[in-house]
Amino acid sequence: MVGSSGGMLTKKLELLLHPDLSISLTAFVSSSEIKATHAHFIVTGRTTNTFATSRLLAAAAIPFTRDLKHVRSLFASLPSPTLFSYNTMIRASSQSPEPIHSLHLYVHMLRSGLSPNHLTLPFLLRSCASLRLLNPGTSLHCHATKLGLDGDIFVINNTITMYSSLPDMASAQRIFDEHIGTTDVVSWTALITGYSNTGAIDAARSLFNLSPSRNLVTYNAMLAGYARAGRTPDARHLFDDMTERNAASWSSLISGFVQAGLTKTALAVFHKMARQGVEPNEPLLVSAVSACSQLRALEHGRSVHRYIETLGIHTGVILGSALVDMYGKCGGIKEAIQVFNTMPERNIYTWNSIITGLAMNGSGSQVLTLFYKMRLAGVLPNSITFIDLLSACSHNGLVEEGRMLFDEMTTVYNIIPEEEHYGCMVDLLGRAGLIKEAMVFIEKMPIEPHPGVWGALAGACRIHGEMELGEEICRWLIELEPCHGGRYIHLSNIYGDGRRWNEMAVVRRLLKERQAVKPPGSSSVDAQVNFLNI
């Protein structure tokens, strides 16, 4: 057995030291094999062999075998890292969750007396793009120009991408124009993507039409731009013209329909995609789940969830949060809790989704218990969390708890109350019959009360028989918002409760004459709920 292991190691060392780097990189199939070879280097004193250790470093930095902590350990063992080793580390760091380390390595490399080459700068520019770093990115561009590397196609393309991501489209366009004779399909796609991402859809389309060649990435960039801009007819037309599509193509189209409120169309496209056997990505599934959430279509949501489980797709924190949100809003609160409990990782959106679901389903005490658990988990609440908490307190008559939460929001979490929070507090006090306290609360508000705040108080006045005050508020709101039909209906109902039929008829006539918009019914509201971009 030992001899067999030794023979295998010898064979791998031969491959590692092969003159052809591409052969060296195929020597290992796992990080454990690389670590075993590194241990052998330490025992035999080979770590001082810069060539051998640099090759091992390159093999360790390949994404499918990468253990970044071990890669850094290997790099640190090099007495005098070469440019090849620095390039390897810069590439690995730029592709890691913390690309800023690639810039630190670059500074260290320059201080060691080494100069970059055309393989160094693209990954550094990519790091600046992902981190949205203007000054380091501009410095790298200047450095490339000074060293005569700015004409390399990889440097050109990554410079365009870097400026586009900031976004500094003027600089991106200038680089593109300066090297128009060198540009390739990647250059055109990078610029199209930049204009698309910044909402300059017409500029993106003009470039798209002029581009000498296009690939799937080019089409997807244009398609995503149309979808984000709400130009769904253009997105659908472009999608239909595409001879090749992938999950990103379907995802852009479906998310575009969802964001435009065309949720039924989005689900129809999703089912068509599923029938064609396209393997979906996470954004696509999140869009499909969100469509079900907007429609309050519980059975459709369950169907999408079963589809996810059938494919064996891992439910990460983003998709899991979308499922919790969907089940909570569609009335499947037990399923929302089940998904929530099975999630190994949760973020503030996950917690807000389950709190919203419980609040909508009238579980006030459960909401407060969950908020306590959320704090124990070390997750800090945000503004949306407190809107849901205060709403739950309002609908469940938890006045003291609501007062305490409103106070904690500012004193403990330093969250500045917004219109929605004040509205929830007025609703809380009003529902409890504390009309005078609600009035005092409104008078002490540090911001101008939103009409919705007064509307909440008017509703409370009607419930608790404070008809004169309710009438006064509704009349004032009609003067303030003459096109808001809900104000007329509210005043009309107050008159109806008091059997003041003549006044009621006058208000109804005004509603018709002014063509004020009536508030939609619950089914319309459900279909128009804003898309939650998790």
N, C-alpha and C positions, 0 to 999 in steps of 0.2 A: 504493500500500500504506500509506504514511504517513498519507495523507488518510483512508483507511478506518479505520485505527487511531485517529486523532484523533476521527473521527465517533463511533466506538464508545465512546470514553472520555467524550465529551460527553454521549452518551445515558445512560451509567451515572451520570454526575454529576447529571443531571436526575432520575433515579430516586432517587438517594441523598438529594437535598435535597427530595424530595416531602413535602408536609405530612403525608401518611399514612405512619406508620412502617412498617406492614406492607408497603407498596409498596417502601420504601427497602431493606428486608431481602431483597428478591428481586432486587436489582440485580446481585449477584455469585454466581457458581457455583463459585468456587474461591478458595483462599487466595492463589494467584499473581495473580489479578485484583485482589484487595484490596491486595496489596503494591505492584502497579504504580500503583494509584491513590494510595496513600500516598506513593510516590516522587514522583508528580506534585504532590501537596500540598506536599512539601518544596521542590521546585524552584520552585513558583509562590508560596511563602510562605503557603499556605492553612492550615498547621498552627495558626496563631494564631486561626483561625475555629473557635471552640468548638463551634458547632452542627454544622458540616460534619464536624469530626474526631470528635465524639461519635457522629454517625450512622455514620461509617466504623467506629468502634470497635464499635458494636452489630452491624454486619454481620459484622465479623471474629470476634465472640464466638459466632456461631451454631455449634453443634456440628459440622455437616458441613463448614464452612469454617475451623474453628478451628485456629490455630497460636498456642498460649498465649504463647510467647515474643514473637511479633509483637504479640499483643494487649496485652501489658504495655508493649511499646515505644510503641504508639499512645497508651496511657493516660498514659505518662510525658511525652509531647509536649504534653499539655494544660496550659496555664499555670494555669488555675483549673477543675479538674474540677467538673462539676455533679452534683447528686444522681442524675440519669439515668446519667451516666458511672460513678459509684460503684456504682450498682445493677447496671449491665452487668458491671462487673469482679467484683463480689461473686458474681453468678450464675455467671459463667464459672469463677471459682476454686472455688466450692462443688461444681461438677461435674467438677473436675480431680482427678488423683491426689493432690494436696496441698491439700485443702480448708481447712487451717489458715490459708492465705493470705487467705481471705475474712474471717477474724476480724481479721487485721492491718490489712486495708483498712478495716474498720469503725472501728477505733480511730483510724486516720488521718483518716477522714471526720469523726468527732466532733470531733477536734482542729482541723479546718479550719472548724468552726462550723456544719456542716450537720447536720440532724436526719433520722433515717430516716423512711420512710413504710411503708405496708402491703406494698410490693413488696420492701423491703430485708430485713425480718426473717425471712420464710419461708426464704430461702436460707441465712441465718446459722444458723437453728435446724436446718436440714438438715445443715449442716456439723458442728454439735455432736452431732447424732445419729450421723453416720457415724464420728466420732472418739471417741464415748462420753465427751464432756466435760461433767461435771455443773456445775461452777461457772460457766463461761461461759454455758452453756445457761440456768441459773437467772437469771443476771444479765440475759440478753436477755429472758427472760420478764417480769422485773420492769420492765425498760425499756419493753417493750410496754405493760404495764399503766399505767405512769406517763404515757405519751404517748397513752393512750386507743386503742391499736391492738390490744388484746387481744381485742376483739370481732370482728375481721375473720376471716372463715372460713378464709382461707389461713394466717393466723397461728395460729388455733385448731388446725387440723389438723396443722401442723408442730410445734406445741408438744406435742400429744399424742404424735406420732411420736418427738419428741426424748426425752420422759420415758420412753416405752415402751422405747426402745433402751438406756437406761442400765443396768439397767431400774429405774425407779421407778414401778411401776404404781399406787401410791396417788395420786401427783401426777397421773399421766395420767388416772386415773378422776375425780379432783377437777375437772380442767379440763373434761373431757367433761360432767360433771354440771352445772357452772356455766353451760355454754353449750348445754344440751340442746335449747333452742328454736332454736338456729342451726345445729346439726350437720347434716351431709349424709352421703351414703353413704361418702365418704372418711373422715369422722370415725369412723364406726362400724367401718370396715375397719381403720383405724389402731389402734383399741383392741383389736379382735379379734386383730390381728396381734401386738400386744404381749403379750396373755395367752397366745396360741399359742406365741410364741417363748420365753416363760419357763416353759412346761410346765404352765400353769394351764388345762388343756384344758377342764375342765367350765365354768369361768368364760367361756372363749372361746365355748363352745357355747351357753351361756345368752344371751350377747349376740347371737350369730349368729341364734338363734331369735327374739329380740326386734327385730332390725334391720328398720326399715320397708321398706328396699330393699337388694338385694344385687347386686353385679356379679361379673364373673369373678375379679377380684382378691380379693374377699371370700371366695368359695368356695375359691380357692387357698390363702389364709391358713389357713382352717380345715382344709383337706386336709393341708397341710404340718405343721400341729400334730399331727394324728392320726398321721401317718407318723413324725414324730420321737419321739412318745411310745410307739411300738410298737403302737398300737391299729389294726392293719391291717384288721380286719373293719369298724370304723367308717369308716376311710379308703375302703375299697372300696365301702361302701354310699353314702357321700357322692359318690364319683366317679361311680357309676352313676346317681345322681339329677341330675347336672349336665347341663343341656341344651347348654352350650357348654364346650369344653375347649381348652386350648392346650398348648404344649410343657411349660410349668411344671406343669400339672395332671398330665400323664403322668409327668413327672420325679418329682414328690412321691410318687405311688403306687408307682412302680418302686423308688425309693430306700427307701421304707418297707418293702417286701417284702425287699429286699436286707439291710437292717439287722436285720430280724427273722429272718434266716436262711432265708427262703422264696425261695431263689434260682431254683428251677425256675419258680415262679409269676411271679417278676419277669421272667424271660426270655420266658415265654409272653405276658405283657402287652406287653413290648417288641416282640415280633414282630407282635402285633395292631396296635400303634401304627404300625409300619412299613408294614403292609399298607394302613392307612387313609391313608397319604401325609402324615402329620403330620411337619413339619420339626423334628427334635430339637434341643435345646439341649445345651450342653456337660455340665452336671450330669447330664442324662438318660443321655448316652452313657457318662459315667464310671460311673454306677450299673450299666449293662448290662455293661460290661467287668468291673467288680468282681464281678458275679454269676457270670460265667464263671470268674473267678479263684477264688472260693470253691468252686465245683463241680469245679475242676480240669478244666474242659471245654474242651480245647484247640480242638477243631473249632468249637464255638460261639463261642469267642473270635475265631478266624480269620474266621468269618462276620460277626461284628459289626465287625471291623476292615475287611473288604471293603466292608461297608455304608457305613462312614464315608468310605472312599476314593471310593466310587461317587458319594456326594453332594458330593464335593469340599470336605468340611469341613476347615478348618485344624486341625491337631493342635497345640494349644498345650501349654504345659508341664504343665498338670494332666492333660489327656487323654493326652498322651504318656507321662507317668509311670504312669498307670493301665494303659496297654497294655504297658509294660515290665514292670510288676508281674505282670500276667496271664500274659504269655508265660513269664516266669521261673518262676512257680509251677506252670504247667501243663506244663513240660518243653520248651517251645519256646524254648530258650535262644538259638539262632541268630537267631530272629526278634526276641527281646528285644534282642539286641545291635544288630540292624539298625535297629530303631526308635530305640534310644538314639543310635546314630551319626548318624541323620538329623535329630535334634532340634537346632534352632539355639540353643535356650535350655534350660538344665537347672537344677533346684534340688536341695536336699538330699534331697527325696523321690525325685527321679529317680535320683540316685546310690545311695541306699539300696535302691531297687527292683532295680537291676541287680546290686548287690553281693549282695543276698538271693538273686536268681536264680542267680548263679554259685555261691554257697555251697551252695544246695540241689542243684545239679547236679554237685557234687564238684570244682569248679575252684578249688582253694585258691590255687595260684600266680597265677591270673588275678585272683582277688579282691584279692590284695595289690598286684598291678600296677595294678589299677583304683583302689585306694585312693591309691596314689602319684600317679596322674593327677588324681584328685579334689583332692588338696592343691595340685597345680600349677595347677589351675583356680581356686584361691582359695576353694573351698567348704569350710567348716568342718564336721567330722563332729559328729554328736550321739550320744546314748546308744544309739539303735537301730543306728547304724552299727557301733559296737563290739560289740554283741551278735552281729551277722552276721559280723564279722571274726573274733571269737574262736571262733564256731561253725565257721567254715570251717577255722580252724587246728586245731580239735579233730578234725574229721572227716578231716583230711588229715595228721595226725601232725606238724604244724608247731609243736613245743613252744617252741623258742626265739623264734620269731616271735610266738607267743601271749603269752609272758612280756613281750616288748618292747612289744607293743600295749597290754597291761593297764597297764604302767607309764606309757606315753605318755598314756593316757586321763586320768590324774590329773595328771601333772607338766606335760604340754604343753597339754592342752585343758581342764583344770580340770573334768572331768566326774566326779561322785561315783559310784562303782560301786554298782549296785543288785543285788538278788537274782539277776537273770538273768546278770549279768556274773560274779558269784562262781560261780554254777552252771556256766557255760561253762568257767571256769578249772579247777574241780574235775574236770569231764568231760575236759578237755584232758590234765591230769596223770594222771588215772585210766586213760584209754585208752592212754596211753604206758607204763603199768605203774609209774608213780611214786606208788605208794600211800602211802608214808610222807610224801612231800613234800605230797601232797594233804591228808593228815591235819593236818600242820603248818599248811598254808594255811588250813584250816577253823578251827583253833584260834586263829589270829591275826586272823580276820575281825572288823572293828569292829562288826558287827551280828550279831544272833542268826541262826545259819544256818537257812535255810528247809529244811523237810523234803525239798524237791526236790534240795537240795545233797547231803544225806546219801544220797538215792536214787541220785544219779549215782555217788557213791563206792561204794555197795553193788553197783551194776552193774559197776563196774570190778573190784571184788574177785572177783566171779564169773568175769569174763573171764580174770583173771590168777591164779586159783587160791587167792586169800586167803579161803578159805571160812569160817574161824572169825570173822574180822572182818566179813565180809559177813553171816553169820548174826546176829551181835550187833546190827549196824545195823538189819537187817530186823525183828528182834524188837522193838527199841525203836521203830521207825517204826509197827509195828502197834499198839503201846500208845498211841502219839501220835495215830494216824489209823486207828481201828478200822473205819471205813467205807470206807477206800480199798482197793479190791480189788487194785490193782496191787502193794501191799506183800505180800499173801498169796501172790500168784502168783510174785513174785520169790523169796520164802523157799522156796516149794515147789520152784522150779527149782533152787535151791542144794542142797536135800535130794536132788532127783532126780539131780543131777550126782554127788553123793556116794553114790548107791545107798542112801540112808537112807529106804526106802520107807514105814516106819511113820510117821516124822515127817512125811513128805510127805502121807500120807493124813490125818493129824490137821489139818494146815494147810488142806487142801482142804475138810475137813468144817467147819472154823471159817469159811472163806470162804462156804460155803453157809448155815450157821446164822445168821451175822450179816448175811446179805444185802448184803455189801459190793459196791460197784459196781465191775465190771471195767472196765479202760481200754478205750475203743472201738477198733475196728480202724482201719486207715489210711483206708478209704473214708469212715467216719463222721467221722473227724478232718477230712478234707478238706472235708466239707460243713459243718463247724461252725467253720471258721477265722473269726476275727473280721473284720468288714468294715473295710477300710482307708479311712478318710475323708480323702482327699487334699485 
